[in-house]
Amino acid sequence: MGTIYVALVLACCGLCNGLLEVFQAAPPLRLTFDNLACQQVLFTHDFGNSYGAPYVGPYSPPAGCNFTTTIFNLSVLSSGRQYDRLATLWLGDIEVWRTSTAMPTQSGIHWSFQKDMTVWYPLLAQSQKIIFDLGNLIDGDRYTGFFNVTLEALYYNDEYEAGLHPAHQIYPISAQSSSSNTTSLFSLPGDSGSVKLTIPRNAKNAVVSVTASGNGEEEFWFTNVPSEYIHTFPGNEGWLYGYSPFREVQVYIDNQLAGVSWPFPILFTGGVDPGAWRPIVGIDAFELPSFEIDVTPWLGFLTDGQSHSFQLRVVGFDASAEAGIGPVGENWWVSGSVFVWIDDAVEHIVTQSFKSETSGPSFDFHSVLGIAIDENGTASNSSFYFALTASRNITISSTITDGDGTHNVAWTQSLSFSNIQNMTDLAFNQSLAMVTSGSYWDSASNIISHYTYPLNLFSAYDVASSGATTNPGSVLCLADRSKLTDGISTLSFLTGTSIGSSSLTTRQNVTSSYHWNRTIVEGTEGMDTMDGEVWLSYANAAGDGGGVTEYHRYAKEKNDSIIADEEGWGQIGVPSTVPLPPVDGKPEV
């Protein structure tokens, strides 16, 4: 029996022992997890008071095992009271997985999640230092939940239709501090986000992969407001965070823009309403997405034998700044990697006719303040409505000569963004309607990829005047959101794990009423209610025989229980995200 089934055994045993099985709706990575070439447990570790104390241990590829495909299986047990926590997995200075935890119950929860690691083959084929950081806090009173984490590696000797040709080198865009047994995250805007790298002179393809997520006042950046409006409601000072709800993660090469990402809005399991995300967690909560930029058109500059700067930046919208681009708050955790493929047939790649065409981002902002006058004639803000839109286009191209001859290479992006918010009751009632969409194209795959991220969100908080952390309160949350993608990962195409387009359509709809006690992290039995549904439909042109070509799942939850769960090897229709229904006190967007 493959160790992947340990998760299934734990789930079954968990049901008997009162553990709640928590999951993220996602396509399985294989039709079957049988026929392993080899396997190994990489570590098992309890994370209690673990801020600044990651797990650190050795990784070695399995001896005497021929493998092409690697899958990591992360399995977690937790019980007690605890916030959701962010976790990062590193091989040396390179981040390979960013995830987050579910919030436990007193009786306990379990989850497992698998990630395909095959694009990281150059790292997995040699010895590494594993660093897994999950900052947690135990104080014996409010926070009591440990996270027991097991990470195992499953190896398969798959044959790939187009052949498996992973990158020859992977370079970190990170703080490169693994020698001190710490993670190598950049914390922006405080850190430089910059490294100097020397790329081989005969590199023929190069792709930058970046992972970025906001924390603290930036965790729910998409609900933030322009900084000049954070004091709109003096009676609720500190409730609104600034720097706008627009974020752009940028990749710069030698101080020139190479590409961007307008991030997917993650709702972590403690987000807005902790009662809304159990047992089905939010979209991508267990595998925070990365984004890729094909920098092959830059190789004429990068292969001159000199070091070049690769820098990661995160910016927001500021109406008073030049071109509307402004800073962001504290903080964003970012890291990246440069995947490089070598052409052994030549000593030096030659590039001509380099061209960079970028526009924007162009912004349009409109706001309306509602004014109320009390019986004494005193005016105050009663509501705040605003709409922010943005768009941008990027094209980077050149002509390169390598061992295959002379050909044109290019990377293009087109992005659009809309965020409409309306808030009343000192911003305790807040409605959001947001859509991020775009497309990208790389000359390697010659496939145009598309994505759309609609999010409709309403929250209504009832908080005692003495503060949320000293008195019980409640929140009503309505959320309807989707992630729609159709296209190809440039990394997967160049590696050979994908040979054509894949499509993913997933939608999550949740209505939850949560009444917290003095711990904040715990609801109130008999008062909390939650109803949720998730739909997922997936199709993929897999590059190997073990891959999944079609899959679907539909699940329905009610009050911490699954009342329907259907899945199968085929696609289903997924209903579209729609405007939220009216409720008392809900401002329209």
N, C-alpha and C positions, 0 to 999 in steps of 0.2 A: 504494500500500500504506500503510495507516495505521500510525503509529508504534507502536501497541500491538503490532504484529507484530515490532518490534525485539526484544521480550522473547523471542518464539518463535525468531527467528533466532539470538539469542545462546544460547538453550538448545540448539538443534541444533548450533551451532558449538562450544558448550561440551562436548557429548558427544564431538566429534571431538578437542578439545584436552584432554580429561581433566577438564574441569570437571564438578562434580556439581550437578545441578539440584535445588534445595531448594524445598519448597512448603508452603503451608498449605491444607488442604482448605477451600474456600469456594465459594459459588455465584458464577458469572460474573455481571457486572453487565449484560450485554447478550447478545442472541442473536447479534449480529455487531458487530464494531467497525469495519465499513465505513461509508461514507456520512458521513464527517466533514464538519462545516461548516468547521472549521479546527483547527489544532494548533500547539503550540509546545513547545520544550524550555525548561523554566524554569531548570534549572541542571545542571551536571555538576561534581562536586567529590570530591576525595580526602580522607578523614578519617583522619589519622594521629595525631599528638599534638594532639588537638583538644578536650581539656577546656578549657572557657572560651573556645573559639574556634569558634563556629558559622559556617556559611555565611550570609552576609547579602547580599542582592541585591534588585533591583527586580522588581516584577511589574506588568505592564500588560495589560489585556484585549486580545485580538487586534483589530487595526484593521480596520474594514469587515466584521466578521463578526457575523452574527445567530446567537445561540445561546441555548438554554435549559438544556441538560444539560451538566455538566462532570464529567469523570473524570480523576483524577490517577493516573498510572502510575509507580510507584517501582521502579527496577531497580538491583540491587546486585551487584557482583563483589567477591570477597575470596579471598585465599590466604595461607597461613602459619599461625601460631598466634595465637589471639585469644579473649578472653572474649566472651560475648554482651553487647551494649550496648543501652541504651535511647535512643530518638531521638524528638524532637518537632518538628512542623512548625507554623509560625506565619504568619499574615497580620497583620502589625502586632502588637498586644497580644493577639490572639485565637488560641488553639491550635485547629488544625483536624485534626490527625492525630497520634496517638501510636503508635509502632511499636517493634519491637526487632529486633536482628540475629540471624542464625544464626551458629553458630561454624564458622569455615572449616576446610578441610583444607590440607595442604601443596600439593596439586595444584590446589586452588581450587574455589570454589562460586559459583553464581549463583542469584538469585531475583528474581522480579518480583511485584508485588501492586498491585491497582487499588482505588481508593476513590472512591465516588460523592460528589462535592462540591457537588451541586446545591443543597442547603439553604443553602450559603454564598454563594449568588448575589449578594447585596448587596455582599459583599466582592470577589468575582471580577469584578464589572462595573466596578470602578474601580481605579486604581493603588494598589498596596500595597507594603509592605516584606516580603519573604520572609525568614524566619529558620528555618534547619534546623539543629538542634543534635544532634550525635551525638558524645558525649564518648568518645574513644578514646585508647589509650596505646600507643606504640611504644618499646621499650627496646633493640632490637637483639639481644636474647637470648631472653627468655621470650616477649615479646609482639612479633610481627613482622607481623601482619596488618593491612593498610590496608583500608578500606571505600571502594570507588569507587561513588559514588551518582549516578544520573541520575533527575531528576524531570521528567516531561513532562505536559502538559495536553492533553486531547482534548475537543473541543467539538462538540456536536450540537444541531441545531435541531429537537428533538422537539416533537411536539404531545401534550399531556396531556389525558386524558379529562375530568378535572374542572377543567382549566385550571391553569396554573402560577401560583401566587401566593406567592412566597417572602416572608419577613419583610421589613418595611420598614426596620427598624433591628436591628443586632446590637451589644450592649454587652458589654465584657469584664469578667469577674470574675477578675482577675489582678493581678500586681504592676505591670503597665503600664510596663514598662521597655524597650520596643523602641527608644525614642529613643537608648538607650545601646548598641544593637546586641547585646542579649542577650535571652534568652527571658524570659517574664513569669511563670514558674512560682511558685506559692506552695510553700514547703517547710514542711510541718506536722510537729510542733506548734510549731516556732519562729516562723513568720510569723503574722500576724493572720488571713490568709485572707479579709479583708474589704475591700470597696470601697463608695463612695457613688455612687449612680446616680440621675439624674433621668429619669423615664419620661414620655413625652408624655401630655398630659391626655386625648387622644382615642385612647389605646391600647385595642384591643378584645380582643386575645389576647396572652399572654406565656408563654413556655416557657423554663425554665432547663435548660441542658445542661452536664453536669459530667464531667470525666475525672479519675480518681484512681488512683494505683498506688503500692505500697509499694516502698521501696528499703532497702539495707543490712539491718539486723536486722528490717525490716518486709517484705522482699521475699517471704518465704514465711510471712506472718502466720498463715496457716491451720494451720501446724504448731507455732506458739508455744504456750506454756503460761501459766497464771496466774502472775503475778510472784512469788508466795510459794513457787513450786515450782522456780524456776530453779536452785537449789542442791541439788536432790534427789540428784544424783550427784556428790559432791565429787571423785571420781576422774576426772571429765570436765568440770571447771569451764569455763564459757563456751560449752558446746555448746547449751544450751537458752536460747532467747530468751523474753522475758516479755510481759506485757500481754494474755495470753490469745489464743486463736485466733479471737475474734469481732471484726469490724470493722464500724463503721457510718459511712458518709460522709453528712454532714448538710448541708442547705441551710437557712439562717436568713434571714429577712427582718425587719429591725428587731428582732432578738433573739427572734423567734418562729419555731418550727419549721415549715417549709413542706413538707418531704419528705426522704426518705432513700434510700440505696442500701446493700444488703448485697452487697459486690462479688463478681464472678466470680473464682474462684481461678486466676490465670495461672501456668502453669509455663513459664518462659522456657527458652531453648535451652541454658543452662548449669545449669538447675535440677535439683537432686537428683543427676542422672546425666547428664553432657553427652553420653554416647553414646546416649541414649534419643530424641533429637529431631532426627535427621538420617538421611535426607533429608526426612522429614515433621516439621515443627515442631509445637509444641503448639497447641491450640485458641486462637485469637485472638492468637497471638504477633505477627503482622504487622499487626494492627489492634486495639489494646487497646480494649475497649468503653467507651463513654460511657453515661450514664443521663440521663433527662429527668424533670423535674418541671413539671407544668402549674401555673403560678402565676396564671392568669387570675382565680381567685376573690379574689386580693389587689389587683386593680386599683383598687378603691375607695380604698385607702390610697395606692397607688403613683402615682395620677394627680392628686395634689393640687398639683402644681407644685413640690414640695419634693424634696430629695435623700433617699434612703432607703438603708439599709445592706443589702447582700447579703453573706453570710458563708458560707464553707465550713469545716466542721470534720470531724475524724476522731476517733472514740472507740472504746474497747475495753471489755472486761468487767473489773470489779474488785469482788470479793465484799465488800470492806471499805468501798466507797464508797456514797454515797447513791444509791439506785435501781440500784445495780450498774454504773453508767457510770463509766469511768475513762479515763485518758490512754492514749496509744500511744507507741511508741518512735520513734527517728529512722530514716528519715523517710518522709513521704508527699508526693509531688508532685501537686498538684492545681491545676486551673484550671477556669473555667466561662465560659459565655456566656449572655446573656439575649436571646432572639429576641422581637421585638415587632412585631405587626401593628397598623396604624393604621386607624381608621374616619374617613374624610374627611367623612362625613355629619353628624358631631356635633363640637362643640368640647370636650366633656367627658363622659367615661363616668361614669355614676352607679351606685354599688353600695350595696345594702342587705342586711341580715340576714346579715352575715358570721358564720361559725361555724367554729371549729377544734376537732376532736375527735381527740385522740391518746391512745393507751394504750401503756404499756411504754417501752422493751422490758422484758418480763418474762423472768427468767432462772431456770434450774434447773441446779445444779452438784453433781456427785457425784464423789468421788475415792477411790482405794484405793492404798495403798502396800504393796508386798511387801517383807518383811524377811527377810534371810538372816543367819545367825549362823555365823561361821567357827570353826575348831578351837580358837581362843583365847577363844571366847565373845564376840567383838566383833560387834555388830549393825551392819548397813548396809542401805541400800535396794537391793533387787534388781530391782524393777519399779515402774512407775508407770502407773496406769490412771485416766482421767477421762472424764466425759461432760458436755458443756455444751450446753444447749438454750436457745433464745430465740424470742420471738414478739413481734409488734407490729402495731398497726392505726392508720391515719391517715386522717382524712377532713377536707378543707377545702372549704367551700362558701359561696356567696353568691348574691345575685340582682343582675344587672347590667342596665342600660338603655343601649342603644347605638342605632345607626342602624337595626338590625333589630328593635327593640322590646325588651321586657323578658323575660328568660329566666334560668333557674337554671343555674349553672355549678358544677362540683365536680371535685375530685381526690381519689381514694381509693387507699390502699395496704394490702396485707395481706402480712406477711412471716413466715417461719419458718426456723429454723436449728438444725442438730444437728451436733456435732463430737465424735467419740469417738476417743480416742487410747490406745495402750498401748505402753509402751517397756520394753525390757530391755537387758542388757549395757551399762550406763552410758548408756543412750539411744542407743547406736550402732545398735540395732535399734528401729525405730519404725514402728508401724502407725497408719493414719488412715482413718476412715470418716466422711465429711462429706456433708451435703445442705443446700443452700440453696434455698428455693423461695418463690414469692410470686405476687401478682397486683396489677395496677393498672388503674384506669379513669379516663378523662377524659370530660367531658360533650361535648367537641367531636366526637370520633369515635364516642362511645357504644359502644365496643368494650372488653370485658374482656380484658386481656392476661395470660398466664400464663408462668412460667418455672420451671425446675428445673435445679439444677446438682449432680449427684451426683459425688463424687470418692472413690475408694478408692486408697490409696497406701501402699506399704511400701518402706522403705529399710534396708539393712544395710551399715554401713561397717566396713571393716577398715583401721584407721589406726595407723601406727607410733607408739610412745610418744614419739618425738622430734618428732612433728608432721607434719601432712599435707603441708606445703610443703617439707619437707626430705627426705622419704623417699616412695617410691612407696606407694600404697595402692589400695584397690578399693572399689567400691560395687555392690551388687545392688539394682536398682530394679524394682518391679512397680507399674504404674499402670493403672487402668481408670476412665475418666471420661466424662461426657456433658455436653452443653449442649442443653437442650430449651426452645424458645420457641414461643409461639403467640399472636399478637396484632399490635399495630400501634405504630409510632413516632408519637408525637404530632406531632413536627416534620415527619415525612414526610407525615402526613395533612393538616396545615395548609398545607404547601407545595404539595401536590398530586401528589407523586411516588408516593404509595401511596393507594389508594382503599378498601382492605379489609385483612383479616387476612393475615398471612404466617406460615408455620410453618417452623421449622428444627430438625432432629434430627440431631445429630452425636455420634459416640462414638469414643474413641481408647483403644486397649489396647496397652500396651508392656511387654515384659520385657527388661531389659538388664543386662549385667554389664560394668563399665567398670573398667579398671586404668590409673590415671594414672601418668605419670612425674613427674619433678621439676618439670615446668612446670605441672602440674595441668590445664592446658587441652588436654592431648594424651593420648590413650590409648596402649595398647600393642598393636602389631600382632601378631596370632596369639593374643591372649588375650581381646580384647574380643568380646562377642557381643551381638546385639540382634535381637529380633523384634517387629514392631509391625503394627497394622492401624488403619485409620480408615474410618468409614462416615459418609456425609452424605446427607440427603434434605431437599429444600427445595420449598416451594410459596409463591407470592406473587401478590397481586392488584395487579399493577403499574399505575401510572397512565399509562404511555406505551406506545406501540406497540413500542418497542425493548427493553422489559423482559423478563426471564425469568420465566415463570410456574411452571415445574417444572424441577428439576434433581437429579441424584444423582451421587455419586462413591464408589467403593470402591477403596482402595489398600492394598497389603501390602508391607512392607519387611523386609529382612534384611541386617544387617551393612553399612549404608551403601548399599544397593542397593534399587531398586524391583523386586519380582518379580511384581506384578500391579497394574494400574491401569485401572479401568473407569469411564466416565462417560457420561451421556446426558441427554436432555431428558425426564425423567420421574422419578417418585419410586420409592424402594425401601424395604423394611423394614429398620429399623436395630435390631439386638439391644440389649437394655438392659444398662447397666452392672451387673456382678454382683460379689459378694464375691470377693476375691482367693484364689487357690488356696493351700493350705498349703505352706510351704517350711521348711527347717531354720532354727530360731531366730526364726521369725516369730511375734510375739505376736498373739493373736486380739483382734478388736474387735467 
